[in-house]
Each structure stands twice: as C-alpha cells, then as structure tokens.
Amino acid sequence: MDAAAENKPIEPKKRHYLTNCLYVVGFLDLFGVSIIIPLLSRHATSLGASPSLVGLIGSVYGGLQFVSGPIVGKLSDVIGRRRILLWCLVFSAVGYAIRGLSTNLIILVISRVISGIFKHSSSTAKAYLAEITPKAERPKVFGRFNAISSVGFIIGPVCGGYLAEDISGICKVAFITTSLFLINAAMVYFCLEEHDPGQLKHSASVDSFTADRFSFNYSEFVSSFRKIIRVGGDIFAVRFVMGFALLIYHSNFSLFLEKKFDSSPKMTGWIISFSTLMGVLASFLVGKVASMYSSLPGLLFHACILQTLTLVAMTFAPSVSLFLVGISCISVSNSVLRVCITDMSILRCKGEDTGALLGMSQSVMSMARMVSPFIAGVALEVSVSGPGVVASCCGIVGSILVPLLVMKNENIPTKKKEN
C-alpha cells in the first residue's frame, strides 16, 4: 500500500460502523466492571481482610493504574490501538476470572494486580474513537460514547446485586464479567481494524480527550507546578481538597453501606446505580444553576458549602432514604464545582496556562486516587462514620479556602458583565 492510500481519510459509512462498534465496546466494558462492584469489598472481607487492608488493595490497584497508564498509551501509539485494546480486554478477563476463583487474599491481590496493569480498555477505546472521528464531530461522538457507557454503569450494579444473592454469588458474577470481556475482545478482533499509527496524526483535541487517563508526562510534572502556583494556585488548592473529599467518600463505598445500613449486594447495587444516574442527570442541571449566578467565585463557594453539608448529612444519615437524598445533592454540587473550576481556570489563564493548570490538577488527583482507598479503609476501621468525617473535614477546608483565597484574588469578569 502506498503512502497516498495509507493517508486516505476513512469513508463516512465505514467510520459510522467503527464508531457504533466502539459504542458497544464502551457499554460492555463498564457494564462488565459495574456488575462485580457491589461484591468486591464483601468478598475481600469474607477472605479475612480488614477495612484498612481492603483499602490498601484498592490503593495498589490505583497505583498500578497510574504507573501503567502512560505505558499502555505509548504502546498503543507504537503498535496500534486495536492490538492494545485486545490485550487489555483479554488480560482484564483473566484478572476477573482469577478474582472469582480466589480462595485467599494472595490470589485476590494477584487478580487486582493484573487488572491494575491491563484495565485500560476504556481509555484505549476512547483514543481509537478520537482518531477516527473528524474534529467537528468529536463533541457529539464523545458525548454519545460517555452516555452509552454510563448506561452500562447504571444497570450493571443492579444486575450484579441480584446475581450475588446466593452463596456462590462472587463466582457467578465473576464468570459473567469474564464472559463479557471475552465477548468484547471477540468483537474488537472481528469488527475493528488496525490503523497505521502515522495515518491519523494526534491533534490537540485528541490529546486533551485522552489525557485524563494515560497521557501523564513525568518530566513536565515539576515544571508545570511552578505555572500552577503563579496562575491559579488558589483554584488548584480548592479543586484538590474538594476532589479528595469525594474520593474518600467514594472509596470502599460498598463496605461502608454494609456496615452502616447492613446493605445486601442487591441493595448496594441499587444505591450505586442510583448514584451514577444522579450524576448523569446533574450534568444537565449545571447550566441552569450557573445561569442564576453572576459571579463564578460565588457559585463555587455555594457549591463547596452544599457539598460539605451534604457529606456531613450523609455521614450521620439515620436511614437509606435520607442517604439517597444526600446522593442527589452531592451529585449536583460536584457537577457545578467541576464546571466552576474549569471555567475559572480558562478565564484566569486567558488560554496561556490553562492546559498546565488542568493537566496538573488531573495528575495530582490521580495520585490522590492511589492513597484515598487506604485512608478511607483506616478511617472505616476506626468508626463507620470515619470516612465521612474525614471527607467532611476536607470539605470544610475547601469551603474556607474559597473566600480566603479565591474571592480575594479573583478579578474574573462575570458572565453577565461579559455579555
């Protein structure tokens, strides 16, 4: 094949077919993962793990994801997205199969190590999708991919909860998850084709779309920090503290529900699905909420206050129904908070250092994901309310930082003034 043929754009009909295949890949990926989520902590504790050890295992998984992500991303650049996607799906299936057959903690840790190294199927699928999609169509295509994948994460925990009601629940669910990943791998093998890595060059939008998972540049990390302090250190501090509060809250979530409400796998599955659904719905409310404010710092402050009060209320909620109300509130506050941080970063930087600020924030949050499961596990071992107390304290710190630093230094024109 000559160079002209290699660089020929993908035909619209063929691109449409590949895009739909990747939609299915994204759905099956998150559906398979979310089926087994209600059982992970319960299975670990049944093998003799304490809450802190459960958290430590989660931290090992997060650390391996952080380290292996850039390597998997670079390999997909060199040898092709399709091949790496196949490897990720097959080895993820192996990890989940071992998890279902694990009879002691050592085997369970081995399964988590395999998943931590190779569970980058969603990121690789996004990278493949980004490269075959024209720039003008990417927002629509990416939005559909995320929406379809989210549907899998909404219905998966419910299905997993129902399947896990009997004594052999973990084996049954792990077998189904393994089967889904193998089906996904077969679909990639037969339906997708490998593109020459040089055929579709990277663009800024492709890099920004995939940077949240595996485009971390270690050599630029320290130098970027200087830009962050100069441009938006106050915004970065609020983003980190409030994000870390939510990570503590989300870590070991199934184990927390079991200890606080004596939650069964079925009930845990419903609560996790409800939480995901509220997060999706909250994203549609952000624009309406933001339109009610003329000041972004003011909106950020109120979002931090709402998130903190909700964390306190959820920590001491006496019933599941009130806990679900808290989930709804925290979904709205988190969506608003993220939009505020992003908009303020863009307006503050005026495009000069926006990438450095957002990239540094994402990198540090990735490191926070490594330690938050262990911290949450230790706090849960002290008290069932421990993770909520730690998260609430972080929320209080973040709420204080907004008027103390952000509002004091903020000179961003409001949206109404701009209009």
N, C-alpha and C positions, 0 to 999 in steps of 0.2 A: 504493500500500500504506500503510495507516495505521500509527500508532505501535505499537498493540497487536499487529498482525501482525508487525511488524519485531522485536519483543522476545519473540516466542513461542519457547519452547525447541525445540531440534532434536529430532525424533522419534527414539526409540531405534533403530529399524530404519535410518533414514537416517544416523544418527550412526555406526552399526556399519559401514555401507557406506563412508562417508567415511574412517573410521579404517583400514579394510583397504586402501583406496586409498593412504593415506599410508604404510602399512607397505611397500607395494610401491615407492613413491617413495623411501623411505629406503634400501631394499635396492638398487635400481638406481643410486642416487646413489653410494653407497660402492663398489658393485661396479664401476661405470664408472671411478671415480677410482683404485681399487686395481689395476686391470688394467695401467695405464700406469706405476705407481710403480717397478717394477723397471728401467724403461728411462730414467727421467728423467736421472739423473746420467750414465749411459753415453752417452746422446745428446748431452748438453752437452759432454762431453769429446771426443766424436767430431767436434764442430764447432770444437774448439780451445780450450775453456775449461779453465783450471787448477782444481784443487780449491778454491782461495780464491774464484775467480770463480763457480764453481758455488754455493758458499755464499752469495756476495753476491746472486746471482739469487734464491736461496731467501729471503734476508732482505728483498729487495724485495717478494716475494710476501707474506711475513708482515706487512710494514709496511703494504701496501695493504689487507690483510685487516683489520688493526687500525683503520685510518682509515675504511674504507668500511663496516665492520660496523654501527656506530651509525647511519649514514646510511640504509643499507638497512633496518634495523629500524624507524626512524622513518617511512620511506616506506611500509613495509608497514602501519604503524598508520593512515596517512592514506588511501592509495589501495587498500588491500586486500592480504591475504596471497596470494591466488591469482594476482593480476596480477604481483606482485613475484616470486613463485616461478617463473612462466613466463619472466619476463625473465632471472632467474638461470640457469635451465636452458638457455635458448636461447643466451645470450651465453657460458656455460661451454662449450657445444658448439662455438661459433665459436673460442674460445680453444684447445680441444684439436685442432680441425681445423688451425688455423694451426701448432700445435706439430708435428703430423705432417708438414706440408709445409715446415717450416723448413729452410733450407739454409745459414743463417749465424746467428751469435749475436744479431744485431739482431732478426731475425724471431722467434727463440726468446724473447727478452726481451719483445717485444710480446705474444706469446701468454701469457706469465706475468703481464703487467700486466693483460690482460683477465680472466684467471682470478682474479687477486688482488682485482679490483674486484667481480666478479659471482659468485664462488663462495661464495654464502651460501644455497644451496638447502636444505641440511640444517637450518640454523638456522630458516629461514622455514617449512619443513615442520613443525618442532617447535612453532613458535609457533602455526601453524594448528591442529595437533593439540591443543595445550594449551587453546585457546579453545573447541573444540567438545566437550571432554571434561569431564564433571562432576567436581567436586573429589574426591569419594570414589573415583572410578575412575582418577584420574590416575596414582598409583603403578604400578598394574598395566599401564595402557596405555603409559606412558613406558618401563617395563621391557621390554615386548614390542617397542616401536619400536627401542630400543637393541640388543636381542638380534638382531632380524631384520636390522638394518643391519650389525651386526658379522659376521653370516654372509656378507654381501656382501664385507666387507673380508678375511675369512678365505680365501674361494675365489678372489677376484679376482687377487691376485698370482701364484698358481699358474697360472691360465689365461693371464695376461699373459706369464709366463715362457716357457710352451710356445709361444705365438704369436710370440714375438720371436726365435726361434732362427735365422731366416734373415736375409739381408742387408736385406730390406725390412721388418724387424720393427716399427720405430717407426711407419712409415706404416700398416701393417696394424692395429696396436693402437690408434693414434690414431683411425683410421677407425671401429673398433668402439666406442671410448669416445664419440666424437661421435654415433654412431648411438644408443647407449644414452641419452644425454642428450636427444636429439631425441624418442626414444620416450617418455621420461619426461615431456617437455614436452607431447607429444600426449595422454598420459594425464591430466595435470593439466588441460589445456584441455577435454577431453571428459567427464571423470569428476568433477572437483571444481567447486564453485560458490563464487561470491564472497559473503562475508558483509559486511553493513554494519559498518564499524569500531566503531560505537557499540552494535551489537546485543549483543555479548558483551564485557562490561567486563573489564579486566585485574584480576587478583587477585594476592595475594602469591605464591601457588604458581606462577602463570603467569609472573610476572616473574622469580622465582628460577630457574625451569626454563630460561628463555631468556637469563638474564643472562650465562651463561658465554661467549656468543658475540657478542651485539651490544647489550647494554644498559649500555655503559660511559658514565658521566657525568663529563665532563671537569671541570666546575665543582666537583664534590664530591670530586675525587681528593685534592687537597692537604688539605682539612679532614678527610677520613677518616683520613689518615696520623697525625694527632695522636691520634685514638682508638686506632689500632693500637698506637702506642708505649705508651700508657697501659694498655691492656687486655691485649695479648698480643704485644708486640714480639719476645719470645724465640721464641714459636711461629711468628710470621711469618718470622723470620730463618731458622729451620730449614726451613720449607716452601719458601722461595725458593731456598736453597742446594742442597737435595736435588733440588728440581724442576729447577733449572738444570743440575745434573749429568746428569739423564736427558735433557734437551733436547740437550745437547752430544752425548750418546751416540746419540740418535736422528737427529740432523741428518746429512745426507749418508751415511746408513746403507748405501745400495746401493753408493756409491763406496768406502766402507770395506771392504765384503765383497769387492768386485772386487780391490782392492789387496792385501788380506791373504790371501784364500783363492783368488784367481783365479776368483771366482764368475761363472758364466754367468747370463744372465737367468732361466733355468729354476731354477737353484739359489737365486738371490736371491729369486725368487717363493716358493719353498717355505719359506725361512727367515723371510721377512716374515709369511707365513701362519701359521707355527708360533708366531711371537712374538705375533701377535694372539690366536691360540687360547689360548695360555698365560695371557694377560692376562684373557681371559674366564673361564677355569677358576679362576684365582687369586682372582677376586672371590667365588667360592663358598667359599673356604677361610678367608676373613678372620675370620668369626665363630668358627670352631673354634680358630684360632690365638689370637684375643683372649680366648677363654674360659680359656686356660691361664695368663693373667696376672692378677694382682690390682692391678697398677699400670700405668696408661696411659703415664707417662713411661718406665718400664722397657721396655715393649713398643716404644715409639718409639725408644729407644736401640738396642735389639737390631735393629730394622728398618733403622736407619741403618747399623749395623755390617755387617749382611748385604748391604745394597745396595753399600756401599763395597768390601767384599771381593770381591763378585761383579764389580763394574766392573773391579777390578784383574785378576781371573782372566780375564775376557773379553778384556781388552786384550792379554794375553800368551798366550791360549789357542793351543796348537800345532795343534789340529785342529777341524774343524767340529763333531764330536760333543761335545767339551767346551764349545764355544761355545754349543751348544744347551742344555746343562745350565745354563750361566750365564743364558741367557734365561729358563729356568724359574724359577730362584732370584730373579732381579731382578723378575719379574712378581709373585711372592708378596710380596717386600719392599716394592715400590711400592704394592701394594694395601693392605697393612697400614699403611704410613706415611700414606697419604692418609686412611684411616679414623681413625687416631690423631689426626692434626692436626684433623680436623673435630670429633671428639668432645671433644677437649680445648678447642677454641675455644668450643664450645657450653657446656661445663661451667664454663669460666673466666669467660665473659662473663655467664652466667646469663640469656641472652636479650637483654641490654641492647644490646651492641655486636657481637653475632655477625655480623650482616649486614655491618657495616663491615669486620670482620676478614676474612671470607671474600671479600667483594667486592674489597677492596684486594689481597688475595693473588692473586685471579684476574686483576686488572688488571695487576699487575706481572709476572705470569707471561706475560701476553700480550705485553708489551714484551720480555721475555726471549726469546720465540719469534722476535722480529724479528732479534735480534743473534746468537743461538746458531748458525744455519747458517753465518754468515760466520766466527765464531770457530772452529767445527769445521773449516771448509774451510782456514783458515790453519794450524791445528794439523795437519791431514792432509797439507798441503803440506810441513811440516817433517819429519813422520815418520808412517808408517802407524799407529803407536801413539799419535800426538799427541792425537787426540780422547779416547781412553780415559784417557790420563794426566791431561788437564785435568779430565775428569769425575771421576776418582778423587780428585784433589786437592779438588774441591768436596765430594765425599762425606766426606773426612776432616775438612774444616772443619765440615760439618754434624754429624758424629758427636761432635766436640769440643763444639759448642755445646749439645748436649742435657744432658750432666752439668754443664757450666759455667753455663748459664743456666736451662734449663727445669726440671731436677730441683731446682736451688737455690731457685727461686721458686715451685715447684709446691705448691699446697695443695689440689689437687682430691681429693675423696674417691674412693677406688677403687670399682669396681663392686660388689665383694664387700661392702664396708662399707655401700654404699647399700642393697644387698639385705638 
